[in-house]
Amino acid sequence: MGRSFVSVRLGVRSIAERWARVAKKLGREDQKPAAELTGLAKNHSSAAFFGCDNPLEAMIFSALLEIRRNQAEKDDDVGP
């Protein structure tokens, strides 16, 4: 018998494909940020696989981590 559930990694891939289709349907000004968000959501999905049992949770964690990292880098670039 096969698996009766979708692995987090396969779930992430499926959700990312849906998000990419949505990104293409958005207006021009929103397409690039939406595509970037989809990429950010996939960056740490393998690592999140170990702590998350829900693909959406893994994607949101990954995206928020990348957004926070980017924000911290911008904060560091601003001098006193």
Phi and psi restraints in degrees (range 20) as a CNS / XPLOR table:
assign (resid 1 and name C) (resid 2 and name N)
       (resid 2 and name CA) (resid 2 and name C) 1.0 -86.4 20.0 2
assign (resid 2 and name N) (resid 2 and name CA)
       (resid 2 and name C) (resid 3 and name N) 1.0 -173.8 20.0 2
assign (resid 2 and name C) (resid 3 and name N)
       (resid 3 and name CA) (resid 3 and name C) 1.0 -68.3 20.0 2
assign (resid 3 and name N) (resid 3 and name CA)
       (resid 3 and name C) (resid 4 and name N) 1.0 145.6 20.0 2
assign (resid 3 and name C) (resid 4 and name N)
       (resid 4 and name CA) (resid 4 and name C) 1.0 -103.5 20.0 2
assign (resid 4 and name N) (resid 4 and name CA)
       (resid 4 and name C) (resid 5 and name N) 1.0 4.0 20.0 2
assign (resid 4 and name C) (resid 5 and name N)
       (resid 5 and name CA) (resid 5 and name C) 1.0 -139.6 20.0 2
assign (resid 5 and name N) (resid 5 and name CA)
       (resid 5 and name C) (resid 6 and name N) 1.0 159.1 20.0 2
assign (resid 5 and name C) (resid 6 and name N)
       (resid 6 and name CA) (resid 6 and name C) 1.0 -89.0 20.0 2
assign (resid 6 and name N) (resid 6 and name CA)
       (resid 6 and name C) (resid 7 and name N) 1.0 132.1 20.0 2
assign (resid 6 and name C) (resid 7 and name N)
       (resid 7 and name CA) (resid 7 and name C) 1.0 -66.6 20.0 2
assign (resid 7 and name N) (resid 7 and name CA)
       (resid 7 and name C) (resid 8 and name N) 1.0 159.8 20.0 2
assign (resid 7 and name C) (resid 8 and name N)
       (resid 8 and name CA) (resid 8 and name C) 1.0 -59.9 20.0 2
assign (resid 8 and name N) (resid 8 and name CA)
       (resid 8 and name C) (resid 9 and name N) 1.0 -42.5 20.0 2
assign (resid 8 and name C) (resid 9 and name N)
       (resid 9 and name CA) (resid 9 and name C) 1.0 -62.8 20.0 2
assign (resid 9 and name N) (resid 9 and name CA)
       (resid 9 and name C) (resid 10 and name N) 1.0 -44.0 20.0 2
assign (resid 9 and name C) (resid 10 and name N)
       (resid 10 and name CA) (resid 10 and name C) 1.0 -67.6 20.0 2
assign (resid 10 and name N) (resid 10 and name CA)
       (resid 10 and name C) (resid 11 and name N) 1.0 -36.7 20.0 2
assign (resid 10 and name C) (resid 11 and name N)
       (resid 11 and name CA) (resid 11 and name C) 1.0 -63.9 20.0 2
assign (resid 11 and name N) (resid 11 and name CA)
       (resid 11 and name C) (resid 12 and name N) 1.0 -41.5 20.0 2
assign (resid 11 and name C) (resid 12 and name N)
       (resid 12 and name CA) (resid 12 and name C) 1.0 -61.9 20.0 2
assign (resid 12 and name N) (resid 12 and name CA)
       (resid 12 and name C) (resid 13 and name N) 1.0 -45.3 20.0 2
assign (resid 12 and name C) (resid 13 and name N)
       (resid 13 and name CA) (resid 13 and name C) 1.0 -60.3 20.0 2
assign (resid 13 and name N) (resid 13 and name CA)
       (resid 13 and name C) (resid 14 and name N) 1.0 -43.1 20.0 2
assign (resid 13 and name C) (resid 14 and name N)
       (resid 14 and name CA) (resid 14 and name C) 1.0 -64.4 20.0 2
assign (resid 14 and name N) (resid 14 and name CA)
       (resid 14 and name C) (resid 15 and name N) 1.0 -45.6 20.0 2
assign (resid 14 and name C) (resid 15 and name N)
       (resid 15 and name CA) (resid 15 and name C) 1.0 -65.0 20.0 2
assign (resid 15 and name N) (resid 15 and name CA)
       (resid 15 and name C) (resid 16 and name N) 1.0 -41.7 20.0 2
assign (resid 15 and name C) (resid 16 and name N)
       (resid 16 and name CA) (resid 16 and name C) 1.0 -61.7 20.0 2
assign (resid 16 and name N) (resid 16 and name CA)
       (resid 16 and name C) (resid 17 and name N) 1.0 -38.6 20.0 2
assign (resid 16 and name C) (resid 17 and name N)
       (resid 17 and name CA) (resid 17 and name C) 1.0 -63.5 20.0 2
assign (resid 17 and name N) (resid 17 and name CA)
       (resid 17 and name C) (resid 18 and name N) 1.0 -40.8 20.0 2
assign (resid 17 and name C) (resid 18 and name N)
       (resid 18 and name CA) (resid 18 and name C) 1.0 -66.3 20.0 2
assign (resid 18 and name N) (resid 18 and name CA)
       (resid 18 and name C) (resid 19 and name N) 1.0 -42.8 20.0 2
assign (resid 18 and name C) (resid 19 and name N)
       (resid 19 and name CA) (resid 19 and name C) 1.0 -61.9 20.0 2
assign (resid 19 and name N) (resid 19 and name CA)
       (resid 19 and name C) (resid 20 and name N) 1.0 -38.4 20.0 2
assign (resid 19 and name C) (resid 20 and name N)
       (resid 20 and name CA) (resid 20 and name C) 1.0 -64.9 20.0 2
assign (resid 20 and name N) (resid 20 and name CA)
       (resid 20 and name C) (resid 21 and name N) 1.0 -38.7 20.0 2
assign (resid 20 and name C) (resid 21 and name N)
       (resid 21 and name CA) (resid 21 and name C) 1.0 -65.1 20.0 2
assign (resid 21 and name N) (resid 21 and name CA)
       (resid 21 and name C) (resid 22 and name N) 1.0 -40.1 20.0 2
assign (resid 21 and name C) (resid 22 and name N)
       (resid 22 and name CA) (resid 22 and name C) 1.0 -64.1 20.0 2
assign (resid 22 and name N) (resid 22 and name CA)
       (resid 22 and name C) (resid 23 and name N) 1.0 -42.7 20.0 2
assign (resid 22 and name C) (resid 23 and name N)
       (resid 23 and name CA) (resid 23 and name C) 1.0 -57.6 20.0 2
assign (resid 23 and name N) (resid 23 and name CA)
       (resid 23 and name C) (resid 24 and name N) 1.0 -38.6 20.0 2
assign (resid 23 and name C) (resid 24 and name N)
       (resid 24 and name CA) (resid 24 and name C) 1.0 -68.2 20.0 2
assign (resid 24 and name N) (resid 24 and name CA)
       (resid 24 and name C) (resid 25 and name N) 1.0 -23.2 20.0 2
assign (resid 24 and name C) (resid 25 and name N)
       (resid 25 and name CA) (resid 25 and name C) 1.0 -89.1 20.0 2
assign (resid 25 and name N) (resid 25 and name CA)
       (resid 25 and name C) (resid 26 and name N) 1.0 -9.3 20.0 2
assign (resid 25 and name C) (resid 26 and name N)
       (resid 26 and name CA) (resid 26 and name C) 1.0 -77.8 20.0 2
assign (resid 26 and name N) (resid 26 and name CA)
       (resid 26 and name C) (resid 27 and name N) 1.0 168.5 20.0 2
assign (resid 26 and name C) (resid 27 and name N)
       (resid 27 and name CA) (resid 27 and name C) 1.0 -64.5 20.0 2
assign (resid 27 and name N) (resid 27 and name CA)
       (resid 27 and name C) (resid 28 and name N) 1.0 161.6 20.0 2
assign (resid 27 and name C) (resid 28 and name N)
       (resid 28 and name CA) (resid 28 and name C) 1.0 -53.9 20.0 2
assign (resid 28 and name N) (resid 28 and name CA)
       (resid 28 and name C) (resid 29 and name N) 1.0 -42.0 20.0 2
assign (resid 28 and name C) (resid 29 and name N)
       (resid 29 and name CA) (resid 29 and name C) 1.0 -69.5 20.0 2
assign (resid 29 and name N) (resid 29 and name CA)
       (resid 29 and name C) (resid 30 and name N) 1.0 -19.7 20.0 2
assign (resid 29 and name C) (resid 30 and name N)
       (resid 30 and name CA) (resid 30 and name C) 1.0 -101.0 20.0 2
assign (resid 30 and name N) (resid 30 and name CA)
       (resid 30 and name C) (resid 31 and name N) 1.0 -13.6 20.0 2
assign (resid 30 and name C) (resid 31 and name N)
       (resid 31 and name CA) (resid 31 and name C) 1.0 -63.8 20.0 2
assign (resid 31 and name N) (resid 31 and name CA)
       (resid 31 and name C) (resid 32 and name N) 1.0 -47.9 20.0 2
assign (resid 31 and name C) (resid 32 and name N)
       (resid 32 and name CA) (resid 32 and name C) 1.0 -64.6 20.0 2
assign (resid 32 and name N) (resid 32 and name CA)
       (resid 32 and name C) (resid 33 and name N) 1.0 -49.6 20.0 2
assign (resid 32 and name C) (resid 33 and name N)
       (resid 33 and name CA) (resid 33 and name C) 1.0 -60.9 20.0 2
assign (resid 33 and name N) (resid 33 and name CA)
       (resid 33 and name C) (resid 34 and name N) 1.0 -35.9 20.0 2
assign (resid 33 and name C) (resid 34 and name N)
       (resid 34 and name CA) (resid 34 and name C) 1.0 -67.5 20.0 2
assign (resid 34 and name N) (resid 34 and name CA)
       (resid 34 and name C) (resid 35 and name N) 1.0 -40.9 20.0 2
assign (resid 34 and name C) (resid 35 and name N)
       (resid 35 and name CA) (resid 35 and name C) 1.0 -65.4 20.0 2
assign (resid 35 and name N) (resid 35 and name CA)
       (resid 35 and name C) (resid 36 and name N) 1.0 -39.1 20.0 2
assign (resid 35 and name C) (resid 36 and name N)
       (resid 36 and name CA) (resid 36 and name C) 1.0 -64.0 20.0 2
assign (resid 36 and name N) (resid 36 and name CA)
       (resid 36 and name C) (resid 37 and name N) 1.0 -41.2 20.0 2
assign (resid 36 and name C) (resid 37 and name N)
       (resid 37 and name CA) (resid 37 and name C) 1.0 -61.8 20.0 2
assign (resid 37 and name N) (resid 37 and name CA)
       (resid 37 and name C) (resid 38 and name N) 1.0 -40.8 20.0 2
assign (resid 37 and name C) (resid 38 and name N)
       (resid 38 and name CA) (resid 38 and name C) 1.0 -60.7 20.0 2
assign (resid 38 and name N) (resid 38 and name CA)
       (resid 38 and name C) (resid 39 and name N) 1.0 -42.8 20.0 2
assign (resid 38 and name C) (resid 39 and name N)
       (resid 39 and name CA) (resid 39 and name C) 1.0 -64.7 20.0 2
assign (resid 39 and name N) (resid 39 and name CA)
       (resid 39 and name C) (resid 40 and name N) 1.0 -42.6 20.0 2
assign (resid 39 and name C) (resid 40 and name N)
       (resid 40 and name CA) (resid 40 and name C) 1.0 -61.1 20.0 2
assign (resid 40 and name N) (resid 40 and name CA)
       (resid 40 and name C) (resid 41 and name N) 1.0 -38.0 20.0 2
assign (resid 40 and name C) (resid 41 and name N)
       (resid 41 and name CA) (resid 41 and name C) 1.0 -66.8 20.0 2
assign (resid 41 and name N) (resid 41 and name CA)
       (resid 41 and name C) (resid 42 and name N) 1.0 -23.6 20.0 2
assign (resid 41 and name C) (resid 42 and name N)
       (resid 42 and name CA) (resid 42 and name C) 1.0 -93.3 20.0 2
assign (resid 42 and name N) (resid 42 and name CA)
       (resid 42 and name C) (resid 43 and name N) 1.0 -14.2 20.0 2
assign (resid 42 and name C) (resid 43 and name N)
       (resid 43 and name CA) (resid 43 and name C) 1.0 -56.0 20.0 2
assign (resid 43 and name N) (resid 43 and name CA)
       (resid 43 and name C) (resid 44 and name N) 1.0 -43.0 20.0 2
assign (resid 43 and name C) (resid 44 and name N)
       (resid 44 and name CA) (resid 44 and name C) 1.0 -115.2 20.0 2
assign (resid 44 and name N) (resid 44 and name CA)
       (resid 44 and name C) (resid 45 and name N) 1.0 20.0 20.0 2
assign (resid 44 and name C) (resid 45 and name N)
       (resid 45 and name CA) (resid 45 and name C) 1.0 -63.0 20.0 2
assign (resid 45 and name N) (resid 45 and name CA)
       (resid 45 and name C) (resid 46 and name N) 1.0 -33.5 20.0 2
assign (resid 45 and name C) (resid 46 and name N)
       (resid 46 and name CA) (resid 46 and name C) 1.0 -66.4 20.0 2
assign (resid 46 and name N) (resid 46 and name CA)
       (resid 46 and name C) (resid 47 and name N) 1.0 -42.7 20.0 2
assign (resid 46 and name C) (resid 47 and name N)
       (resid 47 and name CA) (resid 47 and name C) 1.0 -68.8 20.0 2
assign (resid 47 and name N) (resid 47 and name CA)
       (resid 47 and name C) (resid 48 and name N) 1.0 -40.2 20.0 2
assign (resid 47 and name C) (resid 48 and name N)
       (resid 48 and name CA) (resid 48 and name C) 1.0 -67.5 20.0 2
assign (resid 48 and name N) (resid 48 and name CA)
       (resid 48 and name C) (resid 49 and name N) 1.0 -21.4 20.0 2
assign (resid 48 and name C) (resid 49 and name N)
       (resid 49 and name CA) (resid 49 and name C) 1.0 -53.3 20.0 2
assign (resid 49 and name N) (resid 49 and name CA)
       (resid 49 and name C) (resid 50 and name N) 1.0 -34.8 20.0 2
assign (resid 49 and name C) (resid 50 and name N)
       (resid 50 and name CA) (resid 50 and name C) 1.0 -75.7 20.0 2
assign (resid 50 and name N) (resid 50 and name CA)
       (resid 50 and name C) (resid 51 and name N) 1.0 -23.8 20.0 2
assign (resid 50 and name C) (resid 51 and name N)
       (resid 51 and name CA) (resid 51 and name C) 1.0 -112.0 20.0 2
assign (resid 51 and name N) (resid 51 and name CA)
       (resid 51 and name C) (resid 52 and name N) 1.0 -14.4 20.0 2
assign (resid 51 and name C) (resid 52 and name N)
       (resid 52 and name CA) (resid 52 and name C) 1.0 -117.4 20.0 2
assign (resid 52 and name N) (resid 52 and name CA)
       (resid 52 and name C) (resid 53 and name N) 1.0 138.2 20.0 2
assign (resid 52 and name C) (resid 53 and name N)
       (resid 53 and name CA) (resid 53 and name C) 1.0 -105.2 20.0 2
assign (resid 53 and name N) (resid 53 and name CA)
       (resid 53 and name C) (resid 54 and name N) 1.0 5.9 20.0 2
assign (resid 53 and name C) (resid 54 and name N)
       (resid 54 and name CA) (resid 54 and name C) 1.0 -123.1 20.0 2
assign (resid 54 and name N) (resid 54 and name CA)
       (resid 54 and name C) (resid 55 and name N) 1.0 123.9 20.0 2
assign (resid 54 and name C) (resid 55 and name N)
       (resid 55 and name CA) (resid 55 and name C) 1.0 -58.3 20.0 2
assign (resid 55 and name N) (resid 55 and name CA)
       (resid 55 and name C) (resid 56 and name N) 1.0 -39.9 20.0 2
assign (resid 55 and name C) (resid 56 and name N)
       (resid 56 and name CA) (resid 56 and name C) 1.0 -65.1 20.0 2
assign (resid 56 and name N) (resid 56 and name CA)
       (resid 56 and name C) (resid 57 and name N) 1.0 -39.9 20.0 2
assign (resid 56 and name C) (resid 57 and name N)
       (resid 57 and name CA) (resid 57 and name C) 1.0 -61.6 20.0 2
assign (resid 57 and name N) (resid 57 and name CA)
       (resid 57 and name C) (resid 58 and name N) 1.0 -42.6 20.0 2
assign (resid 57 and name C) (resid 58 and name N)
       (resid 58 and name CA) (resid 58 and name C) 1.0 -62.1 20.0 2
assign (resid 58 and name N) (resid 58 and name CA)
       (resid 58 and name C) (resid 59 and name N) 1.0 -41.0 20.0 2
assign (resid 58 and name C) (resid 59 and name N)
       (resid 59 and name CA) (resid 59 and name C) 1.0 -68.3 20.0 2
assign (resid 59 and name N) (resid 59 and name CA)
       (resid 59 and name C) (resid 60 and name N) 1.0 -43.9 20.0 2
assign (resid 59 and name C) (resid 60 and name N)
       (resid 60 and name CA) (resid 60 and name C) 1.0 -64.8 20.0 2
assign (resid 60 and name N) (resid 60 and name CA)
       (resid 60 and name C) (resid 61 and name N) 1.0 -43.0 20.0 2
assign (resid 60 and name C) (resid 61 and name N)
       (resid 61 and name CA) (resid 61 and name C) 1.0 -59.1 20.0 2
assign (resid 61 and name N) (resid 61 and name CA)
       (resid 61 and name C) (resid 62 and name N) 1.0 -46.7 20.0 2
assign (resid 61 and name C) (resid 62 and name N)
       (resid 62 and name CA) (resid 62 and name C) 1.0 -61.0 20.0 2
assign (resid 62 and name N) (resid 62 and name CA)
       (resid 62 and name C) (resid 63 and name N) 1.0 -46.8 20.0 2
assign (resid 62 and name C) (resid 63 and name N)
       (resid 63 and name CA) (resid 63 and name C) 1.0 -64.0 20.0 2
assign (resid 63 and name N) (resid 63 and name CA)
       (resid 63 and name C) (resid 64 and name N) 1.0 -44.2 20.0 2
assign (resid 63 and name C) (resid 64 and name N)
       (resid 64 and name CA) (resid 64 and name C) 1.0 -64.8 20.0 2
assign (resid 64 and name N) (resid 64 and name CA)
       (resid 64 and name C) (resid 65 and name N) 1.0 -38.1 20.0 2
assign (resid 64 and name C) (resid 65 and name N)
       (resid 65 and name CA) (resid 65 and name C) 1.0 -61.0 20.0 2
assign (resid 65 and name N) (resid 65 and name CA)
       (resid 65 and name C) (resid 66 and name N) 1.0 -46.3 20.0 2
assign (resid 65 and name C) (resid 66 and name N)
       (resid 66 and name CA) (resid 66 and name C) 1.0 -66.4 20.0 2
assign (resid 66 and name N) (resid 66 and name CA)
       (resid 66 and name C) (resid 67 and name N) 1.0 -40.8 20.0 2
assign (resid 66 and name C) (resid 67 and name N)
       (resid 67 and name CA) (resid 67 and name C) 1.0 -62.5 20.0 2
assign (resid 67 and name N) (resid 67 and name CA)
       (resid 67 and name C) (resid 68 and name N) 1.0 -43.6 20.0 2
assign (resid 67 and name C) (resid 68 and name N)
       (resid 68 and name CA) (resid 68 and name C) 1.0 -65.6 20.0 2
assign (resid 68 and name N) (resid 68 and name CA)
       (resid 68 and name C) (resid 69 and name N) 1.0 -40.8 20.0 2
assign (resid 68 and name C) (resid 69 and name N)
       (resid 69 and name CA) (resid 69 and name C) 1.0 -61.8 20.0 2
assign (resid 69 and name N) (resid 69 and name CA)
       (resid 69 and name C) (resid 70 and name N) 1.0 -45.4 20.0 2
assign (resid 69 and name C) (resid 70 and name N)
       (resid 70 and name CA) (resid 70 and name C) 1.0 -63.0 20.0 2
assign (resid 70 and name N) (resid 70 and name CA)
       (resid 70 and name C) (resid 71 and name N) 1.0 -39.1 20.0 2
assign (resid 70 and name C) (resid 71 and name N)
       (resid 71 and name CA) (resid 71 and name C) 1.0 -66.5 20.0 2
assign (resid 71 and name N) (resid 71 and name CA)
       (resid 71 and name C) (resid 72 and name N) 1.0 -40.9 20.0 2
assign (resid 71 and name C) (resid 72 and name N)
       (resid 72 and name CA) (resid 72 and name C) 1.0 -63.8 20.0 2
assign (resid 72 and name N) (resid 72 and name CA)
       (resid 72 and name C) (resid 73 and name N) 1.0 -39.0 20.0 2
assign (resid 72 and name C) (resid 73 and name N)
       (resid 73 and name CA) (resid 73 and name C) 1.0 -64.0 20.0 2
assign (resid 73 and name N) (resid 73 and name CA)
       (resid 73 and name C) (resid 74 and name N) 1.0 -39.7 20.0 2
assign (resid 73 and name C) (resid 74 and name N)
       (resid 74 and name CA) (resid 74 and name C) 1.0 -66.5 20.0 2
assign (resid 74 and name N) (resid 74 and name CA)
       (resid 74 and name C) (resid 75 and name N) 1.0 -40.0 20.0 2
assign (resid 74 and name C) (resid 75 and name N)
       (resid 75 and name CA) (resid 75 and name C) 1.0 -63.4 20.0 2
assign (resid 75 and name N) (resid 75 and name CA)
       (resid 75 and name C) (resid 76 and name N) 1.0 -38.4 20.0 2
assign (resid 75 and name C) (resid 76 and name N)
       (resid 76 and name CA) (resid 76 and name C) 1.0 -68.3 20.0 2
assign (resid 76 and name N) (resid 76 and name CA)
       (resid 76 and name C) (resid 77 and name N) 1.0 -30.1 20.0 2
assign (resid 76 and name C) (resid 77 and name N)
       (resid 77 and name CA) (resid 77 and name C) 1.0 -72.5 20.0 2
assign (resid 77 and name N) (resid 77 and name CA)
       (resid 77 and name C) (resid 78 and name N) 1.0 -23.5 20.0 2
assign (resid 77 and name C) (resid 78 and name N)
       (resid 78 and name CA) (resid 78 and name C) 1.0 -81.3 20.0 2
assign (resid 78 and name N) (resid 78 and name CA)
       (resid 78 and name C) (resid 79 and name N) 1.0 118.9 20.0 2
assign (resid 78 and name C) (resid 79 and name N)
       (resid 79 and name CA) (resid 79 and name C) 1.0 -83.7 20.0 2
assign (resid 79 and name N) (resid 79 and name CA)
       (resid 79 and name C) (resid 80 and name N) 1.0 170.6 20.0 2
